[in-house]
């Protein structure tokens, strides 16, 4: 029996209620990839993204009516993942991410990867009582196809089709896509949330410091996010920026800029293992 069918009836029990629920407006959210903080620390947030294998108790989040999304990398597989050796043996890996050692690009065109995502990885997250999934590393498809348009032809469309397949197989769940702006014209209508990561401030791996992106790059991304909102007026736009946590005024500025554009912001450190509250206004 596949994992998909093993979890099927249990998943229905956990997520069926969301079919009839009305989502409350989200003002604050966070991304937190650790389990150190108690459930009470998340009370200010209406939505939190967690690592699916390291997080506080989901029951506590449900009691507080916090929407929870489990992290799922669709474009890369890290060595630490229990299925890494399997996908390596299946010939699904396309090389190591130079900015994130130990993480390897995966060929999303391959049916074996698609089957694993739909029948194993998504159900494993939902089985833990998450409300949905946070889909990361989808930008890799665009990067790889631009890098070698012949060898990697069709990777972008395969990534788009994989997101569509997740929605088709799991209609009630919440889906957040990180960046992957190229696919928004095709998926904006079927996802709940779009995240603009590192659109105002980011971490420069080469210089090993936090820095602002250029004004043009920021404005270009704002335009792409607003265009997605036009395609789906119910789509909620989130932002995730990185900054030095000791610079409180810098944090305030980033929050103010993002909220002024109608986005739902969160500002954090690079590894997202520390929960950093939004600075209070004077």
Order of alpha helices (4+ residues) and beta strands (2+ residues): alpha-beta-beta-alpha-beta-beta-alpha-beta-beta-alpha-alpha-beta-alpha-alpha-beta-alpha-beta-beta-beta-alpha-beta-alpha-beta
